[in-house]
């Protein structure tokens, strides 16, 4: 997995690229933490994610709950890759992540 953090102050954009799987879970957790350390709002861009597994979805859900407890916000940009969207839908995480237009129990749909 490759990532890029950009922006500062009010909002950070975290762009993920490549495989977002168990093998990159520790790295994903670290970069999410780094984003929250730099800003109160982190927008996660998943447009270039080529592979995803349940560990990635669970980690994103956990990050939302953690950020809310910190008084911060994580959101997923609506331009996610087809593979990510399909996997999230097939596993029921489209609702949990709030990506189906209905507020889920993990995320609110991101705004750019």
Secondary structure, DSSP 4 states (H G I P E B T S, - for coil): -EEEEE--TT-EEEEEEEEESGGGHHHHHHHHHHHHHH-SEEEEEEEEEEEE-HHHHHHHHHHHHHHHHTT-EEEE-S---HHHHHHHHHTTHHHHTTTTSS--SS-PBP--
